[in-house]
Amino acid sequence: MPLYEYEICNGDCKACGGRFTLHRPLTAAELTQCPACRKPVRKLISAFFTPKTYRPFSIGQANDAGFTILKKESKGEYSVHKPKRNAPGT
Ligand SMILES: [Zn+2]
């Protein structure tokens, strides 16, 4: 479960200290107020986890996920790159 860090938009909070972290499931609705004091909060960008971070994966994983990988050739052309697998019957 990802860890999210929040801080109070204005003022401070005696309950949470103005800044707190929460473990929340990805499917949970965005937290917009402090659970303790109901003040509006904003989510801080975590260095450890950001939901929109692009995480590159390997070519094999991309193919398994149905992606087509374009491999750059010389002359500025691109060709479809297929991972090498042992073809049956050869
Ligand atoms: Zn609070």
PDB file of the backbone (N, CA, C, O) and the ligand in Angstrom, with CONECT records:
HET     ZN  A 101       1
ATOM      1  N   MET A   1       0.854  -1.196   0.000  1.00  0.00           N
ATOM      2  CA  MET A   1       0.000   0.000   0.000  1.00  0.00           C
ATOM      3  C   MET A   1       0.888   1.242   0.000  1.00  0.00           C
ATOM      4  O   MET A   1       1.775   1.376   0.843  1.00  0.00           O
ATOM      5  N   PRO A   2       0.649   2.143  -0.939  1.00  0.00           N
ATOM      6  CA  PRO A   2       1.544   3.315  -1.023  1.00  0.00           C
ATOM      7  C   PRO A   2       1.371   4.254   0.155  1.00  0.00           C
ATOM      8  O   PRO A   2       0.307   4.345   0.767  1.00  0.00           O
ATOM      9  N   LEU A   3       2.447   4.937   0.443  1.00  0.00           N
ATOM     10  CA  LEU A   3       2.447   5.895   1.553  1.00  0.00           C
ATOM     11  C   LEU A   3       2.326   7.301   0.981  1.00  0.00           C
ATOM     12  O   LEU A   3       3.118   7.712   0.132  1.00  0.00           O
ATOM     13  N   TYR A   4       1.337   8.019   1.452  1.00  0.00           N
ATOM     14  CA  TYR A   4       1.131   9.385   0.992  1.00  0.00           C
ATOM     15  C   TYR A   4       1.434  10.353   2.126  1.00  0.00           C
ATOM     16  O   TYR A   4       1.168  10.083   3.298  1.00  0.00           O
ATOM     17  N   GLU A   5       2.001  11.493   1.735  1.00  0.00           N
ATOM     18  CA  GLU A   5       2.303  12.508   2.724  1.00  0.00           C
ATOM     19  C   GLU A   5       1.449  13.737   2.440  1.00  0.00           C
ATOM     20  O   GLU A   5       1.341  14.186   1.299  1.00  0.00           O
ATOM     21  N   TYR A   6       0.848  14.268   3.490  1.00  0.00           N
ATOM     22  CA  TYR A   6      -0.036  15.409   3.344  1.00  0.00           C
ATOM     23  C   TYR A   6       0.428  16.534   4.250  1.00  0.00           C
ATOM     24  O   TYR A   6       1.088  16.312   5.266  1.00  0.00           O
ATOM     25  N   GLU A   7       0.066  17.753   3.856  1.00  0.00           N
ATOM     26  CA  GLU A   7       0.297  18.875   4.747  1.00  0.00           C
ATOM     27  C   GLU A   7      -0.912  19.796   4.694  1.00  0.00           C
ATOM     28  O   GLU A   7      -1.638  19.859   3.702  1.00  0.00           O
ATOM     29  N   ILE A   8      -1.102  20.518   5.814  1.00  0.00           N
ATOM     30  CA  ILE A   8      -2.221  21.441   5.915  1.00  0.00           C
ATOM     31  C   ILE A   8      -1.978  22.620   4.971  1.00  0.00           C
ATOM     32  O   ILE A   8      -0.870  23.154   4.907  1.00  0.00           O
ATOM     33  N   CYS A   9      -3.024  23.023   4.238  1.00  0.00           N
ATOM     34  CA  CYS A   9      -2.877  24.133   3.301  1.00  0.00           C
ATOM     35  C   CYS A   9      -2.649  25.453   4.056  1.00  0.00           C
ATOM     36  O   CYS A   9      -1.805  26.261   3.666  1.00  0.00           O
ATOM     37  N   ASN A  10      -3.400  25.659   5.126  1.00  0.00           N
ATOM     38  CA  ASN A  10      -3.293  26.909   5.879  1.00  0.00           C
ATOM     39  C   ASN A  10      -3.264  26.610   7.379  1.00  0.00           C
ATOM     40  O   ASN A  10      -3.959  25.724   7.875  1.00  0.00           O
ATOM     41  N   GLY A  11      -2.435  27.385   8.077  1.00  0.00           N
ATOM     42  CA  GLY A  11      -2.381  27.244   9.526  1.00  0.00           C
ATOM     43  C   GLY A  11      -1.709  25.948   9.935  1.00  0.00           C
ATOM     44  O   GLY A  11      -0.926  25.365   9.185  1.00  0.00           O
ATOM     45  N   ASP A  12      -2.030  25.516  11.128  1.00  0.00           N
ATOM     46  CA  ASP A  12      -1.451  24.278  11.611  1.00  0.00           C
ATOM     47  C   ASP A  12      -2.524  23.463  12.319  1.00  0.00           C
ATOM     48  O   ASP A  12      -3.665  23.894  12.479  1.00  0.00           O
ATOM     49  N   CYS A  13      -2.128  22.308  12.724  1.00  0.00           N
ATOM     50  CA  CYS A  13      -3.077  21.387  13.333  1.00  0.00           C
ATOM     51  C   CYS A  13      -2.412  20.750  14.544  1.00  0.00           C
ATOM     52  O   CYS A  13      -1.324  20.181  14.448  1.00  0.00           O
ATOM     53  N   LYS A  14      -3.082  20.855  15.680  1.00  0.00           N
ATOM     54  CA  LYS A  14      -2.503  20.278  16.893  1.00  0.00           C
ATOM     55  C   LYS A  14      -2.573  18.754  16.865  1.00  0.00           C
ATOM     56  O   LYS A  14      -1.767  18.070  17.497  1.00  0.00           O
ATOM     57  N   ALA A  15      -3.534  18.245  16.135  1.00  0.00           N
ATOM     58  CA  ALA A  15      -3.710  16.788  16.104  1.00  0.00           C
ATOM     59  C   ALA A  15      -2.645  16.113  15.254  1.00  0.00           C
ATOM     60  O   ALA A  15      -2.093  15.080  15.633  1.00  0.00           O
ATOM     61  N   CYS A  16      -2.363  16.707  14.102  1.00  0.00           N
ATOM     62  CA  CYS A  16      -1.449  16.036  13.170  1.00  0.00           C
ATOM     63  C   CYS A  16      -0.129  16.783  13.027  1.00  0.00           C
ATOM     64  O   CYS A  16       0.794  16.293  12.375  1.00  0.00           O
ATOM     65  N   GLY A  17      -0.031  17.980  13.638  1.00  0.00           N
ATOM     66  CA  GLY A  17       1.206  18.731  13.541  1.00  0.00           C
ATOM     67  C   GLY A  17       1.338  19.475  12.223  1.00  0.00           C
ATOM     68  O   GLY A  17       2.390  20.045  11.933  1.00  0.00           O
ATOM     69  N   GLY A  18       0.298  19.474  11.437  1.00  0.00           N
ATOM     70  CA  GLY A  18       0.314  20.193  10.171  1.00  0.00           C
ATOM     71  C   GLY A  18       0.860  19.372   9.022  1.00  0.00           C
ATOM     72  O   GLY A  18       0.825  19.792   7.865  1.00  0.00           O
ATOM     73  N   ARG A  19       1.351  18.225   9.348  1.00  0.00           N
ATOM     74  CA  ARG A  19       1.923  17.380   8.303  1.00  0.00           C
ATOM     75  C   ARG A  19       1.860  15.936   8.768  1.00  0.00           C
ATOM     76  O   ARG A  19       2.221  15.630   9.904  1.00  0.00           O
ATOM     77  N   PHE A  20       1.411  15.068   7.912  1.00  0.00           N
ATOM     78  CA  PHE A  20       1.254  13.688   8.332  1.00  0.00           C
ATOM     79  C   PHE A  20       1.332  12.765   7.133  1.00  0.00           C
ATOM     80  O   PHE A  20       1.227  13.201   5.987  1.00  0.00           O
ATOM     81  N   THR A  21       1.510  11.536   7.402  1.00  0.00           N
ATOM     82  CA  THR A  21       1.560  10.539   6.329  1.00  0.00           C
ATOM     83  C   THR A  21       0.470   9.506   6.556  1.00  0.00           C
ATOM     84  O   THR A  21       0.090   9.209   7.688  1.00  0.00           O
ATOM     85  N   LEU A  22      -0.011   8.980   5.470  1.00  0.00           N
ATOM     86  CA  LEU A  22      -1.063   7.981   5.540  1.00  0.00           C
ATOM     87  C   LEU A  22      -0.785   6.873   4.546  1.00  0.00           C
ATOM     88  O   LEU A  22      -0.343   7.122   3.425  1.00  0.00           O
ATOM     89  N   HIS A  23      -1.042   5.681   4.956  1.00  0.00           N
ATOM     90  CA  HIS A  23      -1.061   4.569   4.011  1.00  0.00           C
ATOM     91  C   HIS A  23      -2.463   4.489   3.429  1.00  0.00           C
ATOM     92  O   HIS A  23      -3.443   4.325   4.156  1.00  0.00           O
ATOM     93  N   ARG A  24      -2.543   4.606   2.115  1.00  0.00           N
ATOM     94  CA  ARG A  24      -3.863   4.560   1.490  1.00  0.00           C
ATOM     95  C   ARG A  24      -3.806   3.623   0.293  1.00  0.00           C
ATOM     96  O   ARG A  24      -2.807   3.579  -0.424  1.00  0.00           O
ATOM     97  N   PRO A  25      -4.871   2.882   0.086  1.00  0.00           N
ATOM     98  CA  PRO A  25      -4.922   2.058  -1.139  1.00  0.00           C
ATOM     99  C   PRO A  25      -5.041   2.944  -2.362  1.00  0.00           C
ATOM    100  O   PRO A  25      -5.547   4.063  -2.284  1.00  0.00           O
ATOM    101  N   LEU A  26      -4.573   2.438  -3.494  1.00  0.00           N
ATOM    102  CA  LEU A  26      -4.609   3.210  -4.734  1.00  0.00           C
ATOM    103  C   LEU A  26      -6.034   3.594  -5.119  1.00  0.00           C
ATOM    104  O   LEU A  26      -6.262   4.613  -5.772  1.00  0.00           O
ATOM    105  N   THR A  27      -6.976   2.773  -4.710  1.00  0.00           N
ATOM    106  CA  THR A  27      -8.356   2.993  -5.123  1.00  0.00           C
ATOM    107  C   THR A  27      -9.068   3.986  -4.221  1.00  0.00           C
ATOM    108  O   THR A  27     -10.197   4.384  -4.506  1.00  0.00           O
ATOM    109  N   ALA A  28      -8.416   4.391  -3.129  1.00  0.00           N
ATOM    110  CA  ALA A  28      -9.065   5.306  -2.201  1.00  0.00           C
ATOM    111  C   ALA A  28      -9.213   6.684  -2.832  1.00  0.00           C
ATOM    112  O   ALA A  28      -8.388   7.117  -3.637  1.00  0.00           O
ATOM    113  N   ALA A  29     -10.288   7.356  -2.441  1.00  0.00           N
ATOM    114  CA  ALA A  29     -10.514   8.707  -2.941  1.00  0.00           C
ATOM    115  C   ALA A  29      -9.443   9.641  -2.389  1.00  0.00           C
ATOM    116  O   ALA A  29      -8.865   9.408  -1.328  1.00  0.00           O
ATOM    117  N   GLU A  30      -9.202  10.704  -3.147  1.00  0.00           N
ATOM    118  CA  GLU A  30      -8.195  11.677  -2.733  1.00  0.00           C
ATOM    119  C   GLU A  30      -8.563  12.275  -1.377  1.00  0.00           C
ATOM    120  O   GLU A  30      -9.708  12.667  -1.151  1.00  0.00           O
ATOM    121  N   LEU A  31      -7.599  12.338  -0.497  1.00  0.00           N
ATOM    122  CA  LEU A  31      -7.833  12.951   0.807  1.00  0.00           C
ATOM    123  C   LEU A  31      -7.737  14.462   0.653  1.00  0.00           C
ATOM    124  O   LEU A  31      -6.727  14.989   0.187  1.00  0.00           O
ATOM    125  N   THR A  32      -8.801  15.150   1.051  1.00  0.00           N
ATOM    126  CA  THR A  32      -8.823  16.601   0.861  1.00  0.00           C
ATOM    127  C   THR A  32      -8.826  17.358   2.172  1.00  0.00           C
ATOM    128  O   THR A  32      -8.639  18.574   2.182  1.00  0.00           O
ATOM    129  N   GLN A  33      -9.033  16.664   3.274  1.00  0.00           N
ATOM    130  CA  GLN A  33      -9.011  17.344   4.568  1.00  0.00           C
ATOM    131  C   GLN A  33      -8.421  16.436   5.625  1.00  0.00           C
ATOM    132  O   GLN A  33      -8.456  15.209   5.532  1.00  0.00           O
ATOM    133  N   CYS A  34      -7.875  17.096   6.638  1.00  0.00           N
ATOM    134  CA  CYS A  34      -7.255  16.350   7.725  1.00  0.00           C
ATOM    135  C   CYS A  34      -8.301  15.505   8.437  1.00  0.00           C
ATOM    136  O   CYS A  34      -9.357  16.017   8.806  1.00  0.00           O
ATOM    137  N   PRO A  35      -8.030  14.238   8.633  1.00  0.00           N
ATOM    138  CA  PRO A  35      -9.003  13.385   9.321  1.00  0.00           C
ATOM    139  C   PRO A  35      -9.254  13.828  10.755  1.00  0.00           C
ATOM    140  O   PRO A  35     -10.300  13.518  11.324  1.00  0.00           O
ATOM    141  N   ALA A  36      -8.309  14.548  11.344  1.00  0.00           N
ATOM    142  CA  ALA A  36      -8.431  14.943  12.737  1.00  0.00           C
ATOM    143  C   ALA A  36      -9.120  16.292  12.892  1.00  0.00           C
ATOM    144  O   ALA A  36      -9.969  16.455  13.768  1.00  0.00           O
ATOM    145  N   CYS A  37      -8.767  17.260  12.053  1.00  0.00           N
ATOM    146  CA  CYS A  37      -9.243  18.630  12.262  1.00  0.00           C
ATOM    147  C   CYS A  37     -10.091  19.160  11.115  1.00  0.00           C
ATOM    148  O   CYS A  37     -10.629  20.264  11.205  1.00  0.00           O
ATOM    149  N   ARG A  38     -10.217  18.403  10.055  1.00  0.00           N
ATOM    150  CA  ARG A  38     -11.057  18.783   8.918  1.00  0.00           C
ATOM    151  C   ARG A  38     -10.538  19.992   8.163  1.00  0.00           C
ATOM    152  O   ARG A  38     -11.271  20.585   7.371  1.00  0.00           O
ATOM    153  N   LYS A  39      -9.298  20.364   8.389  1.00  0.00           N
ATOM    154  CA  LYS A  39      -8.723  21.441   7.602  1.00  0.00           C
ATOM    155  C   LYS A  39      -8.316  20.902   6.232  1.00  0.00           C
ATOM    156  O   LYS A  39      -7.958  19.732   6.095  1.00  0.00           O
ATOM    157  N   PRO A  40      -8.375  21.771   5.222  1.00  0.00           N
ATOM    158  CA  PRO A  40      -7.969  21.302   3.881  1.00  0.00           C
ATOM    159  C   PRO A  40      -6.491  20.947   3.853  1.00  0.00           C
ATOM    160  O   PRO A  40      -5.651  21.652   4.413  1.00  0.00           O
ATOM    161  N   VAL A  41      -6.198  19.854   3.196  1.00  0.00           N
ATOM    162  CA  VAL A  41      -4.811  19.402   3.076  1.00  0.00           C
ATOM    163  C   VAL A  41      -4.488  19.183   1.614  1.00  0.00           C
ATOM    164  O   VAL A  41      -5.379  19.023   0.780  1.00  0.00           O
ATOM    165  N   ARG A  42      -3.215  19.179   1.319  1.00  0.00           N
ATOM    166  CA  ARG A  42      -2.764  18.845  -0.026  1.00  0.00           C
ATOM    167  C   ARG A  42      -1.751  17.716   0.072  1.00  0.00           C
ATOM    168  O   ARG A  42      -1.023  17.571   1.054  1.00  0.00           O
ATOM    169  N   LYS A  43      -1.742  16.940  -0.974  1.00  0.00           N
ATOM    170  CA  LYS A  43      -0.828  15.800  -1.004  1.00  0.00           C
ATOM    171  C   LYS A  43       0.546  16.272  -1.450  1.00  0.00           C
ATOM    172  O   LYS A  43       0.677  17.022  -2.418  1.00  0.00           O
ATOM    173  N   LEU A  44       1.549  15.832  -0.744  1.00  0.00           N
ATOM    174  CA  LEU A  44       2.916  16.164  -1.123  1.00  0.00           C
ATOM    175  C   LEU A  44       3.442  15.095  -2.069  1.00  0.00           C
ATOM    176  O   LEU A  44       3.055  13.928  -2.012  1.00  0.00           O
ATOM    177  N   ILE A  45       4.325  15.536  -2.926  1.00  0.00           N
ATOM    178  CA  ILE A  45       4.950  14.584  -3.836  1.00  0.00           C
ATOM    179  C   ILE A  45       6.000  13.805  -3.072  1.00  0.00           C
ATOM    180  O   ILE A  45       6.967  14.369  -2.559  1.00  0.00           O
ATOM    181  N   SER A  46       5.800  12.535  -3.005  1.00  0.00           N
ATOM    182  CA  SER A  46       6.737  11.682  -2.288  1.00  0.00           C
ATOM    183  C   SER A  46       7.890  11.276  -3.192  1.00  0.00           C
ATOM    184  O   SER A  46       7.696  10.954  -4.364  1.00  0.00           O
ATOM    185  N   ALA A  47       9.063  11.295  -2.643  1.00  0.00           N
ATOM    186  CA  ALA A  47      10.229  10.871  -3.422  1.00  0.00           C
ATOM    187  C   ALA A  47      10.220   9.362  -3.618  1.00  0.00           C
ATOM    188  O   ALA A  47      10.883   8.834  -4.511  1.00  0.00           O
ATOM    189  N   PHE A  48       9.463   8.680  -2.776  1.00  0.00           N
ATOM    190  CA  PHE A  48       9.472   7.224  -2.829  1.00  0.00           C
ATOM    191  C   PHE A  48       8.365   6.678  -3.712  1.00  0.00           C
ATOM    192  O   PHE A  48       8.502   5.617  -4.321  1.00  0.00           O
ATOM    193  N   PHE A  49       7.283   7.407  -3.771  1.00  0.00           N
ATOM    194  CA  PHE A  49       6.169   6.903  -4.563  1.00  0.00           C
ATOM    195  C   PHE A  49       5.337   8.058  -5.086  1.00  0.00           C
ATOM    196  O   PHE A  49       4.842   8.880  -4.315  1.00  0.00           O
ATOM    197  N   THR A  50       5.186   8.115  -6.412  1.00  0.00           N
ATOM    198  CA  THR A  50       4.230   9.027  -7.020  1.00  0.00           C
ATOM    199  C   THR A  50       3.409   8.229  -8.015  1.00  0.00           C
ATOM    200  O   THR A  50       3.959   7.541  -8.874  1.00  0.00           O
ATOM    201  N   PRO A  51       2.104   8.321  -7.900  1.00  0.00           N
ATOM    202  CA  PRO A  51       1.254   7.472  -8.752  1.00  0.00           C
ATOM    203  C   PRO A  51       1.481   7.694 -10.241  1.00  0.00           C
ATOM    204  O   PRO A  51       1.284   6.774 -11.036  1.00  0.00           O
ATOM    205  N   LYS A  52       1.893   8.902 -10.634  1.00  0.00           N
ATOM    206  CA  LYS A  52       2.028   9.193 -12.053  1.00  0.00           C
ATOM    207  C   LYS A  52       3.459   9.004 -12.552  1.00  0.00           C
ATOM    208  O   LYS A  52       3.764   9.299 -13.708  1.00  0.00           O
ATOM    209  N   THR A  53       4.312   8.524 -11.696  1.00  0.00           N
ATOM    210  CA  THR A  53       5.687   8.305 -12.123  1.00  0.00           C
ATOM    211  C   THR A  53       5.746   7.253 -13.221  1.00  0.00           C
ATOM    212  O   THR A  53       5.170   6.172 -13.099  1.00  0.00           O
ATOM    213  N   TYR A  54       6.445   7.588 -14.287  1.00  0.00           N
ATOM    214  CA  TYR A  54       6.625   6.610 -15.357  1.00  0.00           C
ATOM    215  C   TYR A  54       7.741   5.658 -14.972  1.00  0.00           C
ATOM    216  O   TYR A  54       8.888   6.054 -14.767  1.00  0.00           O
ATOM    217  N   ARG A  55       7.375   4.407 -14.883  1.00  0.00           N
ATOM    218  CA  ARG A  55       8.375   3.414 -14.526  1.00  0.00           C
ATOM    219  C   ARG A  55       8.691   2.556 -15.750  1.00  0.00           C
ATOM    220  O   ARG A  55       7.860   1.757 -16.182  1.00  0.00           O
ATOM    221  N   PRO A  56       9.869   2.718 -16.298  1.00  0.00           N
ATOM    222  CA  PRO A  56      10.226   1.938 -17.483  1.00  0.00           C
ATOM    223  C   PRO A  56      10.330   0.465 -17.152  1.00  0.00           C
ATOM    224  O   PRO A  56      10.779   0.079 -16.073  1.00  0.00           O
ATOM    225  N   PHE A  57       9.913  -0.328 -18.082  1.00  0.00           N
ATOM    226  CA  PHE A  57      10.039  -1.756 -17.881  1.00  0.00           C
ATOM    227  C   PHE A  57      10.792  -2.364 -19.055  1.00  0.00           C
ATOM    228  O   PHE A  57      11.078  -1.690 -20.044  1.00  0.00           O
ATOM    229  N   SER A  58      11.100  -3.619 -18.931  1.00  0.00           N
ATOM    230  CA  SER A  58      11.934  -4.253 -19.937  1.00  0.00           C
ATOM    231  C   SER A  58      11.141  -4.519 -21.212  1.00  0.00           C
ATOM    232  O   SER A  58       9.910  -4.500 -21.210  1.00  0.00           O
ATOM    233  N   ILE A  59      11.865  -4.766 -22.295  1.00  0.00           N
ATOM    234  CA  ILE A  59      11.210  -5.047 -23.572  1.00  0.00           C
ATOM    235  C   ILE A  59      10.352  -6.301 -23.467  1.00  0.00           C
ATOM    236  O   ILE A  59       9.260  -6.368 -24.031  1.00  0.00           O
ATOM    237  N   GLY A  60      10.853  -7.287 -22.743  1.00  0.00           N
ATOM    238  CA  GLY A  60      10.088  -8.514 -22.588  1.00  0.00           C
ATOM    239  C   GLY A  60       8.770  -8.268 -21.882  1.00  0.00           C
ATOM    240  O   GLY A  60       7.735  -8.800 -22.282  1.00  0.00           O
ATOM    241  N   GLN A  61       8.807  -7.462 -20.832  1.00  0.00           N
ATOM    242  CA  GLN A  61       7.574  -7.147 -20.107  1.00  0.00           C
ATOM    243  C   GLN A  61       6.619  -6.366 -20.991  1.00  0.00           C
ATOM    244  O   GLN A  61       5.406  -6.576 -20.952  1.00  0.00           O
ATOM    245  N   ALA A  62       7.181  -5.453 -21.799  1.00  0.00           N
ATOM    246  CA  ALA A  62       6.349  -4.648 -22.685  1.00  0.00           C
ATOM    247  C   ALA A  62       5.644  -5.537 -23.694  1.00  0.00           C
ATOM    248  O   ALA A  62       4.461  -5.342 -23.973  1.00  0.00           O
ATOM    249  N   ASN A  63       6.359  -6.512 -24.244  1.00  0.00           N
ATOM    250  CA  ASN A  63       5.747  -7.422 -25.200  1.00  0.00           C
ATOM    251  C   ASN A  63       4.667  -8.269 -24.537  1.00  0.00           C
ATOM    252  O   ASN A  63       3.608  -8.513 -25.114  1.00  0.00           O
ATOM    253  N   ASP A  64       4.952  -8.709 -23.321  1.00  0.00           N
ATOM    254  CA  ASP A  64       3.964  -9.501 -22.606  1.00  0.00           C
ATOM    255  C   ASP A  64       2.704  -8.688 -22.354  1.00  0.00           C
ATOM    256  O   ASP A  64       1.599  -9.230 -22.312  1.00  0.00           O
ATOM    257  N   ALA A  65       2.881  -7.386 -22.187  1.00  0.00           N
ATOM    258  CA  ALA A  65       1.738  -6.517 -21.923  1.00  0.00           C
ATOM    259  C   ALA A  65       1.054  -6.088 -23.206  1.00  0.00           C
ATOM    260  O   ALA A  65       0.068  -5.352 -23.165  1.00  0.00           O
ATOM    261  N   GLY A  66       1.563  -6.539 -24.349  1.00  0.00           N
ATOM    262  CA  GLY A  66       0.918  -6.236 -25.614  1.00  0.00           C
ATOM    263  C   GLY A  66       1.458  -5.003 -26.304  1.00  0.00           C
ATOM    264  O   GLY A  66       0.882  -4.544 -27.290  1.00  0.00           O
ATOM    265  N   PHE A  67       2.548  -4.462 -25.804  1.00  0.00           N
ATOM    266  CA  PHE A  67       3.135  -3.298 -26.449  1.00  0.00           C
ATOM    267  C   PHE A  67       3.980  -3.722 -27.648  1.00  0.00           C
ATOM    268  O   PHE A  67       4.543  -4.816 -27.679  1.00  0.00           O
ATOM    269  N   THR A  68       4.052  -2.852 -28.604  1.00  0.00           N
ATOM    270  CA  THR A  68       4.965  -3.060 -29.719  1.00  0.00           C
ATOM    271  C   THR A  68       6.159  -2.150 -29.530  1.00  0.00           C
ATOM    272  O   THR A  68       6.020  -0.931 -29.436  1.00  0.00           O
ATOM    273  N   ILE A  69       7.320  -2.747 -29.476  1.00  0.00           N
ATOM    274  CA  ILE A  69       8.532  -1.982 -29.265  1.00  0.00           C
ATOM    275  C   ILE A  69       9.154  -1.632 -30.607  1.00  0.00           C
ATOM    276  O   ILE A  69       9.384  -2.501 -31.448  1.00  0.00           O
ATOM    277  N   LEU A  70       9.419  -0.357 -30.790  1.00  0.00           N
ATOM    278  CA  LEU A  70      10.074   0.082 -32.009  1.00  0.00           C
ATOM    279  C   LEU A  70      11.556   0.276 -31.732  1.00  0.00           C
ATOM    280  O   LEU A  70      11.952   1.024 -30.838  1.00  0.00           O
ATOM    281  N   LYS A  71      12.359  -0.417 -32.520  1.00  0.00           N
ATOM    282  CA  LYS A  71      13.794  -0.333 -32.357  1.00  0.00           C
ATOM    283  C   LYS A  71      14.360   0.587 -33.421  1.00  0.00           C
ATOM    284  O   LYS A  71      14.060   0.450 -34.607  1.00  0.00           O
ATOM    285  N   LYS A  72      15.173   1.513 -32.984  1.00  0.00           N
ATOM    286  CA  LYS A  72      15.699   2.489 -33.925  1.00  0.00           C
ATOM    287  C   LYS A  72      16.820   1.870 -34.765  1.00  0.00           C
ATOM    288  O   LYS A  72      17.787   1.311 -34.248  1.00  0.00           O
ATOM    289  N   GLU A  73      16.648   1.993 -36.058  1.00  0.00           N
ATOM    290  CA  GLU A  73      17.661   1.498 -36.976  1.00  0.00           C
ATOM    291  C   GLU A  73      18.459   2.682 -37.512  1.00  0.00           C
ATOM    292  O   GLU A  73      18.168   3.840 -37.213  1.00  0.00           O
ATOM    293  N   SER A  74      19.452   2.364 -38.295  1.00  0.00           N
ATOM    294  CA  SER A  74      20.190   3.425 -38.961  1.00  0.00           C
ATOM    295  C   SER A  74      19.301   4.093 -40.009  1.00  0.00           C
ATOM    296  O   SER A  74      18.223   3.589 -40.324  1.00  0.00           O
ATOM    297  N   LYS A  75      19.740   5.191 -40.530  1.00  0.00           N
ATOM    298  CA  LYS A  75      18.989   5.986 -41.505  1.00  0.00           C
ATOM    299  C   LYS A  75      17.694   6.542 -40.908  1.00  0.00           C
ATOM    300  O   LYS A  75      16.792   6.950 -41.641  1.00  0.00           O
ATOM    301  N   GLY A  76      17.609   6.556 -39.599  1.00  0.00           N
ATOM    302  CA  GLY A  76      16.426   7.143 -38.971  1.00  0.00           C
ATOM    303  C   GLY A  76      15.169   6.326 -39.139  1.00  0.00           C
ATOM    304  O   GLY A  76      14.065   6.829 -38.928  1.00  0.00           O
ATOM    305  N   GLU A  77      15.321   5.078 -39.513  1.00  0.00           N
ATOM    306  CA  GLU A  77      14.135   4.237 -39.670  1.00  0.00           C
ATOM    307  C   GLU A  77      13.924   3.399 -38.418  1.00  0.00           C
ATOM    308  O   GLU A  77      14.843   3.168 -37.634  1.00  0.00           O
ATOM    309  N   TYR A  78      12.709   2.962 -38.261  1.00  0.00           N
ATOM    310  CA  TYR A  78      12.368   2.145 -37.114  1.00  0.00           C
ATOM    311  C   TYR A  78      11.829   0.792 -37.593  1.00  0.00           C
ATOM    312  O   TYR A  78      11.121   0.709 -38.597  1.00  0.00           O
ATOM    313  N   SER A  79      12.171  -0.231 -36.875  1.00  0.00           N
ATOM    314  CA  SER A  79      11.608  -1.534 -37.196  1.00  0.00           C
ATOM    315  C   SER A  79      11.041  -2.139 -35.919  1.00  0.00           C
ATOM    316  O   SER A  79      11.471  -1.812 -34.813  1.00  0.00           O
ATOM    317  N   VAL A  80      10.073  -3.023 -36.094  1.00  0.00           N
ATOM    318  CA  VAL A  80       9.466  -3.676 -34.939  1.00  0.00           C
ATOM    319  C   VAL A  80      10.467  -4.642 -34.333  1.00  0.00           C
ATOM    320  O   VAL A  80      11.017  -5.513 -35.008  1.00  0.00           O
ATOM    321  N   HIS A  81      10.687  -4.459 -33.037  1.00  0.00           N
ATOM    322  CA  HIS A  81      11.649  -5.306 -32.353  1.00  0.00           C
ATOM    323  C   HIS A  81      10.926  -6.422 -31.620  1.00  0.00           C
ATOM    324  O   HIS A  81      10.069  -6.170 -30.773  1.00  0.00           O
ATOM    325  N   LYS A  82      11.274  -7.647 -31.948  1.00  0.00           N
ATOM    326  CA  LYS A  82      10.699  -8.794 -31.244  1.00  0.00           C
ATOM    327  C   LYS A  82      11.792  -9.439 -30.399  1.00  0.00           C
ATOM    328  O   LYS A  82      12.916  -9.624 -30.865  1.00  0.00           O
ATOM    329  N   PRO A  83      11.464  -9.775 -29.175  1.00  0.00           N
ATOM    330  CA  PRO A  83      12.467 -10.474 -28.366  1.00  0.00           C
ATOM    331  C   PRO A  83      12.753 -11.852 -28.949  1.00  0.00           C
ATOM    332  O   PRO A  83      11.867 -12.532 -29.466  1.00  0.00           O
ATOM    333  N   LYS A  84      14.022 -12.238 -28.847  1.00  0.00           N
ATOM    334  CA  LYS A  84      14.425 -13.510 -29.427  1.00  0.00           C
ATOM    335  C   LYS A  84      13.886 -14.660 -28.591  1.00  0.00           C
ATOM    336  O   LYS A  84      14.156 -14.763 -27.394  1.00  0.00           O
ATOM    337  N   ARG A  85      13.136 -15.502 -29.235  1.00  0.00           N
ATOM    338  CA  ARG A  85      12.612 -16.682 -28.565  1.00  0.00           C
ATOM    339  C   ARG A  85      12.842 -17.883 -29.458  1.00  0.00           C
ATOM    340  O   ARG A  85      12.912 -17.756 -30.680  1.00  0.00           O
ATOM    341  N   ASN A  86      12.957 -19.032 -28.851  1.00  0.00           N
ATOM    342  CA  ASN A  86      13.155 -20.239 -29.631  1.00  0.00           C
ATOM    343  C   ASN A  86      11.850 -20.598 -30.355  1.00  0.00           C
ATOM    344  O   ASN A  86      10.855 -20.977 -29.737  1.00  0.00           O
ATOM    345  N   ALA A  87      11.891 -20.468 -31.671  1.00  0.00           N
ATOM    346  CA  ALA A  87      10.699 -20.796 -32.445  1.00  0.00           C
ATOM    347  C   ALA A  87      10.523 -22.304 -32.510  1.00  0.00           C
ATOM    348  O   ALA A  87      11.498 -23.032 -32.694  1.00  0.00           O
ATOM    349  N   PRO A  88       9.312 -22.774 -32.363  1.00  0.00           N
ATOM    350  CA  PRO A  88       9.086 -24.251 -32.425  1.00  0.00           C
ATOM    351  C   PRO A  88       9.355 -24.765 -33.819  1.00  0.00           C
ATOM    352  O   PRO A  88       9.017 -24.112 -34.807  1.00  0.00           O
ATOM    353  N   GLY A  89       9.968 -25.943 -33.902  1.00  0.00           N
ATOM    354  CA  GLY A  89      10.197 -26.576 -35.181  1.00  0.00           C
ATOM    355  C   GLY A  89      11.521 -26.198 -35.816  1.00  0.00           C
ATOM    356  O   GLY A  89      11.775 -26.566 -36.963  1.00  0.00           O
ATOM    357  N   THR A  90      12.356 -25.486 -35.117  1.00  0.00           N
ATOM    358  CA  THR A  90      13.644 -25.131 -35.706  1.00  0.00           C
ATOM    359  C   THR A  90      14.773 -25.748 -34.919  1.00  0.00           C
ATOM    360  O   THR A  90      15.940 -25.562 -35.263  1.00  0.00           O
TER     361      THR A  90
HETATM  362 ZN    ZN A 101      -5.016  18.041  11.321  1.00  0.00          ZN2+
END
